């Protein structure tokens, strides 16, 4: 049976606006404000550290790793506080995750922090449906590097799964990461247009999670 590797933010939960607001919370003292278009175009598939590194570099501010780490630490509680008050799951997300778990292994491969992912899965009542989480803390490089999905494949091997896997993504960087890891990737147009996701190399693109049938996912 085909395993399913889900990206998280922008695929299962509508959290990208919450991330953007939390980034702006901690960047404001540096005189930096990100708008939605810049965030989606430049930073969507990066983990928190990757966003801060690229933002500071783009703004030609002094880039020190201790500053990046401090910003990541400062953003985390702000994101969780905002997320708790504006938690929203995309239509069809809970049913899709539960259905795919009934058919095989389900993993989460995301640039989010594990506590953030676990919080959302608990709110959805589906933590037990997920066999493993590959989060930002575990990966040596964020998407679009293949490292996150290569770790996902390691987890599948650890579980003895030999039936192949499909990725569900929402961003060009996520698609690039999956494809570079040798994985089939289906995309949902929650964060980017269908045209952008097709150009990025998705094997199939849908406009809503309800369109992700088992036949489509299993090729």
ChimeraX commands (.cxc) that place a marker at each C-alpha (Angstrom):
marker #1 position 0.00,0.00,0.00 radius 0.5
marker #1 position 1.18,3.53,-0.80 radius 0.5
marker #1 position 2.20,5.59,2.22 radius 0.5
marker #1 position 1.20,9.26,2.42 radius 0.5
marker #1 position 3.61,12.02,3.44 radius 0.5
marker #1 position 1.76,15.24,4.21 radius 0.5
marker #1 position 3.23,18.68,4.35 radius 0.5
marker #1 position 1.43,20.49,7.16 radius 0.5
marker #1 position 1.11,24.29,7.03 radius 0.5
marker #1 position -0.99,25.23,4.03 radius 0.5
marker #1 position -2.01,21.61,3.35 radius 0.5
marker #1 position -3.91,20.40,6.43 radius 0.5
marker #1 position -4.18,23.61,8.46 radius 0.5
marker #1 position -4.72,27.17,7.28 radius 0.5
marker #1 position -1.80,28.48,9.29 radius 0.5
marker #1 position 0.32,30.46,6.83 radius 0.5
marker #1 position -1.39,33.78,7.72 radius 0.5
marker #1 position -0.71,32.99,11.38 radius 0.5
marker #1 position 2.98,32.32,10.65 radius 0.5
marker #1 position 3.21,35.61,8.73 radius 0.5
marker #1 position 1.69,37.55,11.62 radius 0.5
marker #1 position 4.08,35.89,14.11 radius 0.5
marker #1 position 7.09,36.62,11.88 radius 0.5
marker #1 position 6.04,40.27,11.77 radius 0.5
marker #1 position 5.60,40.33,15.56 radius 0.5
marker #1 position 9.28,39.56,16.11 radius 0.5
marker #1 position 10.67,41.40,13.08 radius 0.5
marker #1 position 8.91,44.69,13.92 radius 0.5
marker #1 position 11.59,45.84,16.41 radius 0.5
marker #1 position 14.08,45.56,13.54 radius 0.5
marker #1 position 11.92,47.80,11.37 radius 0.5
marker #1 position 10.92,44.94,9.07 radius 0.5
marker #1 position 7.42,44.17,7.88 radius 0.5
marker #1 position 6.63,41.34,5.47 radius 0.5
marker #1 position 3.57,41.57,3.26 radius 0.5
marker #1 position 1.63,38.53,2.14 radius 0.5
marker #1 position 2.93,38.56,-1.43 radius 0.5
marker #1 position 6.59,38.67,-0.39 radius 0.5
marker #1 position 6.01,35.92,2.16 radius 0.5
marker #1 position 4.31,33.61,-0.34 radius 0.5
marker #1 position 6.78,34.32,-3.15 radius 0.5
marker #1 position 10.03,34.16,-1.18 radius 0.5
marker #1 position 9.62,32.26,2.06 radius 0.5
marker #1 position 6.64,29.88,1.90 radius 0.5
marker #1 position 8.50,26.54,1.94 radius 0.5
marker #1 position 11.27,27.54,4.37 radius 0.5
marker #1 position 11.47,26.69,8.06 radius 0.5
marker #1 position 11.57,29.51,10.62 radius 0.5
marker #1 position 15.36,29.77,10.67 radius 0.5
marker #1 position 15.45,29.82,6.87 radius 0.5
marker #1 position 12.89,32.63,6.75 radius 0.5
marker #1 position 14.79,34.76,9.24 radius 0.5
marker #1 position 18.14,34.16,7.50 radius 0.5
marker #1 position 16.72,35.14,4.12 radius 0.5
marker #1 position 14.75,38.12,5.41 radius 0.5
marker #1 position 17.75,39.59,7.23 radius 0.5
marker #1 position 20.01,38.98,4.25 radius 0.5
marker #1 position 17.49,40.50,1.81 radius 0.5
marker #1 position 17.18,43.58,4.04 radius 0.5
marker #1 position 21.00,43.76,4.20 radius 0.5
marker #1 position 21.01,43.51,7.97 radius 0.5
marker #1 position 23.84,41.92,9.92 radius 0.5
marker #1 position 23.31,38.17,9.82 radius 0.5
marker #1 position 24.44,36.32,12.93 radius 0.5
marker #1 position 23.32,32.82,13.78 radius 0.5
marker #1 position 22.66,33.78,17.39 radius 0.5
marker #1 position 20.22,36.42,16.11 radius 0.5
marker #1 position 18.49,33.81,13.95 radius 0.5
marker #1 position 18.18,31.40,16.88 radius 0.5
marker #1 position 16.82,34.15,19.12 radius 0.5
marker #1 position 14.21,35.11,16.54 radius 0.5
marker #1 position 13.11,31.49,16.15 radius 0.5
marker #1 position 12.73,31.15,19.93 radius 0.5
marker #1 position 10.81,34.45,20.15 radius 0.5
marker #1 position 8.42,33.57,17.32 radius 0.5
marker #1 position 7.36,30.16,18.64 radius 0.5
marker #1 position 5.15,31.28,21.59 radius 0.5
marker #1 position 3.68,34.11,19.53 radius 0.5
marker #1 position 2.69,31.66,16.80 radius 0.5
marker #1 position 1.14,29.20,19.26 radius 0.5
marker #1 position -0.86,31.95,20.99 radius 0.5
marker #1 position -2.21,33.25,17.70 radius 0.5
marker #1 position -2.81,29.73,16.37 radius 0.5
marker #1 position -4.80,28.69,19.44 radius 0.5
marker #1 position -7.15,31.64,18.87 radius 0.5
marker #1 position -7.52,31.22,15.11 radius 0.5
marker #1 position -7.19,27.48,14.57 radius 0.5
marker #1 position -8.61,26.46,11.21 radius 0.5
marker #1 position -8.39,23.14,9.41 radius 0.5
marker #1 position -8.89,23.10,5.65 radius 0.5
marker #1 position -12.16,21.47,4.54 radius 0.5
marker #1 position -11.65,17.77,4.03 radius 0.5
marker #1 position -8.29,17.66,5.87 radius 0.5
marker #1 position -9.35,15.52,8.83 radius 0.5
marker #1 position -11.28,13.06,6.66 radius 0.5
marker #1 position -8.40,12.74,4.18 radius 0.5
marker #1 position -5.77,12.14,6.86 radius 0.5
marker #1 position -7.94,9.57,8.63 radius 0.5
marker #1 position -8.74,7.79,5.37 radius 0.5
marker #1 position -5.12,7.61,4.28 radius 0.5
marker #1 position -4.13,6.26,7.71 radius 0.5
marker #1 position -6.67,3.46,7.29 radius 0.5
marker #1 position -5.08,2.56,3.96 radius 0.5
marker #1 position -1.42,2.74,5.03 radius 0.5
marker #1 position 1.29,4.65,6.82 radius 0.5
marker #1 position 0.86,8.41,7.23 radius 0.5
marker #1 position 3.72,10.76,8.09 radius 0.5
marker #1 position 4.06,14.53,8.42 radius 0.5
marker #1 position 7.09,16.15,6.74 radius 0.5
marker #1 position 7.08,19.85,7.52 radius 0.5
marker #1 position 9.21,22.90,8.18 radius 0.5
marker #1 position 7.10,23.63,11.26 radius 0.5
marker #1 position 8.26,22.87,14.78 radius 0.5
marker #1 position 7.10,19.55,16.23 radius 0.5
marker #1 position 5.18,21.16,19.08 radius 0.5
marker #1 position 3.17,23.19,16.57 radius 0.5
marker #1 position 2.35,20.11,14.50 radius 0.5
marker #1 position 1.44,18.01,17.55 radius 0.5
marker #1 position -0.77,20.81,18.89 radius 0.5
marker #1 position -2.76,20.88,15.65 radius 0.5
marker #1 position -3.02,17.10,15.36 radius 0.5
marker #1 position -4.30,16.93,18.94 radius 0.5
marker #1 position -6.90,19.61,18.17 radius 0.5
marker #1 position -7.95,17.57,15.12 radius 0.5
marker #1 position -8.14,14.40,17.23 radius 0.5
marker #1 position -5.83,12.61,14.81 radius 0.5
marker #1 position -2.44,12.38,16.54 radius 0.5
marker #1 position -2.70,8.59,16.70 radius 0.5
marker #1 position -3.30,8.40,12.92 radius 0.5
marker #1 position 0.19,9.77,12.21 radius 0.5
marker #1 position 3.05,7.28,12.45 radius 0.5
marker #1 position 5.86,9.84,12.52 radius 0.5
marker #1 position 6.65,13.55,12.26 radius 0.5
marker #1 position 9.68,15.00,10.48 radius 0.5
marker #1 position 9.80,18.58,11.78 radius 0.5
marker #1 position 12.17,21.52,11.44 radius 0.5
marker #1 position 14.24,20.43,14.44 radius 0.5
marker #1 position 15.18,17.16,12.74 radius 0.5
marker #1 position 16.27,18.32,9.30 radius 0.5
marker #1 position 19.79,19.50,8.39 radius 0.5
marker #1 position 18.35,21.67,5.59 radius 0.5
marker #1 position 14.81,22.92,4.91 radius 0.5
marker #1 position 12.77,22.46,1.75 radius 0.5
marker #1 position 13.44,22.86,-1.19 radius 0.5
marker #1 position 16.40,20.69,-0.16 radius 0.5
marker #1 position 15.43,16.98,-0.35 radius 0.5
marker #1 position 16.63,16.36,3.24 radius 0.5
marker #1 position 13.17,16.47,4.89 radius 0.5
marker #1 position 11.67,13.90,2.53 radius 0.5
marker #1 position 14.78,11.73,2.63 radius 0.5
marker #1 position 14.26,11.57,6.39 radius 0.5
marker #1 position 10.65,10.66,5.71 radius 0.5
marker #1 position 11.82,7.77,3.57 radius 0.5
marker #1 position 14.16,6.69,6.38 radius 0.5
marker #1 position 11.17,6.61,8.72 radius 0.5
marker #1 position 9.18,4.47,6.28 radius 0.5
marker #1 position 12.06,2.00,6.06 radius 0.5
marker #1 position 12.30,1.92,9.86 radius 0.5
marker #1 position 8.64,0.95,9.94 radius 0.5
marker #1 position 9.23,-1.79,7.38 radius 0.5
marker #1 position 7.10,-0.08,4.73 radius 0.5
marker #1 position 7.97,-1.16,1.19 radius 0.5
marker #1 position 4.95,0.00,-0.81 radius 0.5
marker #1 position 6.11,3.39,-2.07 radius 0.5
marker #1 position 4.92,6.83,-1.01 radius 0.5
marker #1 position 3.12,9.90,-2.31 radius 0.5
marker #1 position 3.63,13.46,-1.06 radius 0.5
marker #1 position 0.91,16.10,-0.65 radius 0.5
marker #1 position 2.31,19.64,-0.88 radius 0.5
marker #1 position 1.16,23.22,-1.42 radius 0.5
marker #1 position 4.30,25.10,-2.51 radius 0.5
marker #1 position 6.90,25.01,-5.30 radius 0.5
marker #1 position 9.67,24.55,-2.74 radius 0.5
marker #1 position 7.90,21.59,-1.19 radius 0.5
marker #1 position 7.36,20.03,-4.60 radius 0.5
marker #1 position 11.05,20.50,-5.44 radius 0.5
marker #1 position 12.02,18.83,-2.16 radius 0.5
marker #1 position 9.78,15.82,-2.81 radius 0.5
marker #1 position 10.86,15.40,-6.42 radius 0.5
marker #1 position 14.55,15.67,-5.51 radius 0.5
marker #1 position 13.97,12.84,-3.02 radius 0.5
marker #1 position 12.54,10.73,-5.84 radius 0.5
marker #1 position 8.94,10.93,-4.65 radius 0.5
marker #1 position 5.69,11.40,-6.52 radius 0.5
marker #1 position 4.04,14.66,-5.46 radius 0.5
marker #1 position 0.43,15.82,-5.65 radius 0.5
marker #1 position -0.28,19.47,-4.83 radius 0.5
marker #1 position -3.28,21.35,-3.52 radius 0.5
marker #1 position -3.75,24.99,-4.55 radius 0.5
marker #1 position -4.30,26.46,-1.09 radius 0.5
marker #1 position -1.29,28.80,-1.12 radius 0.5
marker #1 position -0.27,29.03,-4.80 radius 0.5
marker #1 position -2.10,28.86,-8.09 radius 0.5
marker #1 position -2.58,25.60,-9.96 radius 0.5
marker #1 position -0.38,27.01,-12.75 radius 0.5
marker #1 position 2.51,27.71,-10.34 radius 0.5
marker #1 position 2.30,24.25,-8.83 radius 0.5
marker #1 position 2.15,22.58,-12.23 radius 0.5
marker #1 position 5.20,24.54,-13.41 radius 0.5
marker #1 position 7.02,23.47,-10.24 radius 0.5
marker #1 position 6.67,19.84,-11.30 radius 0.5
marker #1 position 3.70,18.45,-9.36 radius 0.5
marker #1 position 2.45,15.18,-10.80 radius 0.5
marker #1 position -1.13,16.35,-10.27 radius 0.5
marker #1 position -2.73,19.52,-8.89 radius 0.5
marker #1 position -6.16,19.91,-7.30 radius 0.5
marker #1 position -7.97,22.96,-5.95 radius 0.5
marker #1 position -9.26,21.30,-2.78 radius 0.5
marker #1 position -8.44,18.34,-0.53 radius 0.5
marker #1 position -11.81,16.76,-1.30 radius 0.5
marker #1 position -10.50,16.12,-4.84 radius 0.5
marker #1 position -7.65,13.94,-3.59 radius 0.5
marker #1 position -9.12,10.51,-4.23 radius 0.5
marker #1 position -7.24,7.34,-3.34 radius 0.5
marker #1 position -7.00,6.52,-7.05 radius 0.5
marker #1 position -5.29,9.85,-7.76 radius 0.5
marker #1 position -2.92,9.55,-4.81 radius 0.5
marker #1 position -1.96,5.97,-5.59 radius 0.5
marker #1 position -1.32,6.75,-9.24 radius 0.5
marker link #1:1,2 radius 0.2
marker link #1:2,3 radius 0.2
marker link #1:3,4 radius 0.2
marker link #1:4,5 radius 0.2
marker link #1:5,6 radius 0.2
marker link #1:6,7 radius 0.2
marker link #1:7,8 radius 0.2
marker link #1:8,9 radius 0.2
marker link #1:9,10 radius 0.2
marker link #1:10,11 radius 0.2
marker link #1:11,12 radius 0.2
marker link #1:12,13 radius 0.2
marker link #1:13,14 radius 0.2
marker link #1:14,15 radius 0.2
marker link #1:15,16 radius 0.2
marker link #1:16,17 radius 0.2
marker link #1:17,18 radius 0.2
marker link #1:18,19 radius 0.2
marker link #1:19,20 radius 0.2
marker link #1:20,21 radius 0.2
marker link #1:21,22 radius 0.2
marker link #1:22,23 radius 0.2
marker link #1:23,24 radius 0.2
marker link #1:24,25 radius 0.2
marker link #1:25,26 radius 0.2
marker link #1:26,27 radius 0.2
marker link #1:27,28 radius 0.2
marker link #1:28,29 radius 0.2
marker link #1:29,30 radius 0.2
marker link #1:30,31 radius 0.2
marker link #1:31,32 radius 0.2
marker link #1:32,33 radius 0.2
marker link #1:33,34 radius 0.2
marker link #1:34,35 radius 0.2
marker link #1:35,36 radius 0.2
marker link #1:36,37 radius 0.2
marker link #1:37,38 radius 0.2
marker link #1:38,39 radius 0.2
marker link #1:39,40 radius 0.2
marker link #1:40,41 radius 0.2
marker link #1:41,42 radius 0.2
marker link #1:42,43 radius 0.2
marker link #1:43,44 radius 0.2
marker link #1:44,45 radius 0.2
marker link #1:45,46 radius 0.2
marker link #1:46,47 radius 0.2
marker link #1:47,48 radius 0.2
marker link #1:48,49 radius 0.2
marker link #1:49,50 radius 0.2
marker link #1:50,51 radius 0.2
marker link #1:51,52 radius 0.2
marker link #1:52,53 radius 0.2
marker link #1:53,54 radius 0.2
marker link #1:54,55 radius 0.2
marker link #1:55,56 radius 0.2
marker link #1:56,57 radius 0.2
marker link #1:57,58 radius 0.2
marker link #1:58,59 radius 0.2
marker link #1:59,60 radius 0.2
marker link #1:60,61 radius 0.2
marker link #1:61,62 radius 0.2
marker link #1:62,63 radius 0.2
marker link #1:63,64 radius 0.2
marker link #1:64,65 radius 0.2
marker link #1:65,66 radius 0.2
marker link #1:66,67 radius 0.2
marker link #1:67,68 radius 0.2
marker link #1:68,69 radius 0.2
marker link #1:69,70 radius 0.2
marker link #1:70,71 radius 0.2
marker link #1:71,72 radius 0.2
marker link #1:72,73 radius 0.2
marker link #1:73,74 radius 0.2
marker link #1:74,75 radius 0.2
marker link #1:75,76 radius 0.2
marker link #1:76,77 radius 0.2
marker link #1:77,78 radius 0.2
marker link #1:78,79 radius 0.2
marker link #1:79,80 radius 0.2
marker link #1:80,81 radius 0.2
marker link #1:81,82 radius 0.2
marker link #1:82,83 radius 0.2
marker link #1:83,84 radius 0.2
marker link #1:84,85 radius 0.2
marker link #1:85,86 radius 0.2
marker link #1:86,87 radius 0.2
marker link #1:87,88 radius 0.2
marker link #1:88,89 radius 0.2
marker link #1:89,90 radius 0.2
marker link #1:90,91 radius 0.2
marker link #1:91,92 radius 0.2
marker link #1:92,93 radius 0.2
marker link #1:93,94 radius 0.2
marker link #1:94,95 radius 0.2
marker link #1:95,96 radius 0.2
marker link #1:96,97 radius 0.2
marker link #1:97,98 radius 0.2
marker link #1:98,99 radius 0.2
marker link #1:99,100 radius 0.2
marker link #1:100,101 radius 0.2
marker link #1:101,102 radius 0.2
marker link #1:102,103 radius 0.2
marker link #1:103,104 radius 0.2
marker link #1:104,105 radius 0.2
marker link #1:105,106 radius 0.2
marker link #1:106,107 radius 0.2
marker link #1:107,108 radius 0.2
marker link #1:108,109 radius 0.2
marker link #1:109,110 radius 0.2
marker link #1:110,111 radius 0.2
marker link #1:111,112 radius 0.2
marker link #1:112,113 radius 0.2
marker link #1:113,114 radius 0.2
marker link #1:114,115 radius 0.2
marker link #1:115,116 radius 0.2
marker link #1:116,117 radius 0.2
marker link #1:117,118 radius 0.2
marker link #1:118,119 radius 0.2
marker link #1:119,120 radius 0.2
marker link #1:120,121 radius 0.2
marker link #1:121,122 radius 0.2
marker link #1:122,123 radius 0.2
marker link #1:123,124 radius 0.2
marker link #1:124,125 radius 0.2
marker link #1:125,126 radius 0.2
marker link #1:126,127 radius 0.2
marker link #1:127,128 radius 0.2
marker link #1:128,129 radius 0.2
marker link #1:129,130 radius 0.2
marker link #1:130,131 radius 0.2
marker link #1:131,132 radius 0.2
marker link #1:132,133 radius 0.2
marker link #1:133,134 radius 0.2
marker link #1:134,135 radius 0.2
marker link #1:135,136 radius 0.2
marker link #1:136,137 radius 0.2
marker link #1:137,138 radius 0.2
marker link #1:138,139 radius 0.2
marker link #1:139,140 radius 0.2
marker link #1:140,141 radius 0.2
marker link #1:141,142 radius 0.2
marker link #1:142,143 radius 0.2
marker link #1:143,144 radius 0.2
marker link #1:144,145 radius 0.2
marker link #1:145,146 radius 0.2
marker link #1:146,147 radius 0.2
marker link #1:147,148 radius 0.2
marker link #1:148,149 radius 0.2
marker link #1:149,150 radius 0.2
marker link #1:150,151 radius 0.2
marker link #1:151,152 radius 0.2
marker link #1:152,153 radius 0.2
marker link #1:153,154 radius 0.2
marker link #1:154,155 radius 0.2
marker link #1:155,156 radius 0.2
marker link #1:156,157 radius 0.2
marker link #1:157,158 radius 0.2
marker link #1:158,159 radius 0.2
marker link #1:159,160 radius 0.2
marker link #1:160,161 radius 0.2
marker link #1:161,162 radius 0.2
marker link #1:162,163 radius 0.2
marker link #1:163,164 radius 0.2
marker link #1:164,165 radius 0.2
marker link #1:165,166 radius 0.2
marker link #1:166,167 radius 0.2
marker link #1:167,168 radius 0.2
marker link #1:168,169 radius 0.2
marker link #1:169,170 radius 0.2
marker link #1:170,171 radius 0.2
marker link #1:171,172 radius 0.2
marker link #1:172,173 radius 0.2
marker link #1:173,174 radius 0.2
marker link #1:174,175 radius 0.2
marker link #1:175,176 radius 0.2
marker link #1:176,177 radius 0.2
marker link #1:177,178 radius 0.2
marker link #1:178,179 radius 0.2
marker link #1:179,180 radius 0.2
marker link #1:180,181 radius 0.2
marker link #1:181,182 radius 0.2
marker link #1:182,183 radius 0.2
marker link #1:183,184 radius 0.2
marker link #1:184,185 radius 0.2
marker link #1:185,186 radius 0.2
marker link #1:186,187 radius 0.2
marker link #1:187,188 radius 0.2
marker link #1:188,189 radius 0.2
marker link #1:189,190 radius 0.2
marker link #1:190,191 radius 0.2
marker link #1:191,192 radius 0.2
marker link #1:192,193 radius 0.2
marker link #1:193,194 radius 0.2
marker link #1:194,195 radius 0.2
marker link #1:195,196 radius 0.2
marker link #1:196,197 radius 0.2
marker link #1:197,198 radius 0.2
marker link #1:198,199 radius 0.2
marker link #1:199,200 radius 0.2
marker link #1:200,201 radius 0.2
marker link #1:201,202 radius 0.2
marker link #1:202,203 radius 0.2
marker link #1:203,204 radius 0.2
marker link #1:204,205 radius 0.2
marker link #1:205,206 radius 0.2
marker link #1:206,207 radius 0.2
marker link #1:207,208 radius 0.2
marker link #1:208,209 radius 0.2
marker link #1:209,210 radius 0.2
marker link #1:210,211 radius 0.2
marker link #1:211,212 radius 0.2
marker link #1:212,213 radius 0.2
marker link #1:213,214 radius 0.2
marker link #1:214,215 radius 0.2
marker link #1:215,216 radius 0.2
marker link #1:216,217 radius 0.2
marker link #1:217,218 radius 0.2
marker link #1:218,219 radius 0.2
view
